[in-house]
């Protein structure tokens, strides 16, 4: 794990412009945030996906809204809609999907922010979001360029915005909303924005992200952690990549030795343990989540097979960091606010 002065890189630019539509490709922009609601926390995950399909099926755009509630089980839901890819509007400011009815992820030059807007059906009603954040680093590429072509050329990933704060609103309409209509104002919500692209998604992975930490004294800590363990076709562990931000220092463990030897990722039912040691810093992290705070749904791929995704934005996370200059280990916790995702190919 080496210290880095990582700033915003080219990863914010989509890999495909979708005009003409590639023969075999997918591209996903996704964001997540955690916010307080009532006596507990909630998490919201939006996902914009462009996808070619097997021979004979039309390419399509998928828009997802996924919500988690730590207190009220009825607040755990997911919804999505599919659209013909020809409805996509392409412009230099658009980062992801831009449909006719204001569903987009774009750079707002006037507001000086990245803005995500969306609307999908949910039961008999609809869910709408209008979210924004001022762009700032750091960003992270999961795999160093030296390994990209050798190991993961079919599927690439980066996190253009590791540690941001969202403002905006989330609106629920229909019989499942309080009084038939509920608008939640969101302010300074810890979150991130990620980007995945390629010709075929990986066979399986476990992903962790958190940036809502407190220290041993209970005060907010300026920290962000991301880890990803990829799997081979038989779902055995292939490689683990790790990102850490602690105050003004950024550590990346995404080089050849890091992925194949220095990092360890152990995936279990309902849990994920990560360890990384290099560059003078050593970290250990353990994330866990109750089954009642997870959701499982299927995702399509560019081929005929599908993926099953079990996720939560309300996982518990303990993080311990040891550096030679510190008199004692740095101990941080993220309470009901970590993203934990497990994906397997069906």
C-alpha positions, 0 to 999 in steps of 0.5 A: 500500500503506497501513499498517493497524492491522488486527485480527480483523473480521467476516470470520470469520462465514460469509456463508450459514447454509445453512438454507434452502439458497441457490439458487446459492452456494458457501462454502469455509473452508480452512487450511494449515500447514507442519511439520517431519518427518524431514529435511524439511518437510511441508505440510497443507491442509484444505478444507471446502466447501459447494456448490449444484450445477446444476439437478437435482443435490443440494447437497453438502458436500465435505471435502478433505485435501491433503498435501505432502512435500518429501523423500518423493514418496509423501507427496504426496497428496490425498483428499476425500469428498462428503456430502449437505448435509442432514447439516450441523449448524448452530449459532452456534459452527460456522464451516464444515462440521459432520457427524455424525462429527466433521468441523467447523471451530468456535470452541471457547469452552472452549479459547479457540481455533479448532478444525478436525477432519476425517476422510476416506477415503484409499485403503484407509485414512483420514486424520484431523486435529485442529488448533487455534490461538488466534485473533489478528489480523491479518486481510485482505479481498482487495478493499476494499468500494468495489470489491466490488460493481463487480468481484467480486460473484460471488466474495468472499474474506478471510483472517480469520487471516493469521498463526497457529500450529497445534497438534494431530495428523495421523493416517494409517491404512491400508496407505500409513501406516508400520506401518499407523498413524501419528500425527504430533504438530504443535506451533507450525506456521506457518499461516493460515485463509481464507474464500471465498464467493459465487455463482460462483468466479472464472475463474482466479487465482494465490495465494501465502501465506507466514509462515515466514520467516527473515532474512538472518542465518538467524534467524526473522522475524516476517512474513507475505505474501499475494498474489492475482492474479485472471484474467478469462475469457480468463485475462489478468491482471485485478487483484492484491491484496497483504497484508504483515505485518512485525513490528508493521506491517501493510500492505494494498494492496487499494484501487482504485488498488492493484488496478488500477495499483499492484500487479503480479502475473506468473504463469508456469509454476512461478512467481509474481512480485509487486510492490507500491509505495505508502504509503512501502513497496515490496516485490518477491516471487518464488515458485517450486516444482518440479513434483515438489512440486505436485499437480493436481486438479479442483474443482466449481463452482456451474455445470456447469463445473469448475476445475483446481487446481495447488498446493504448500505447499512453494514457495520464496519470496524477499521484498525490502522497501524502506522510506525509514527503513531503511538497507538493504532487508529481505531475507527468505526462506521455504524450502520453506514457501510456499503457491502455488496456480494455478487455471484454469477448464476 
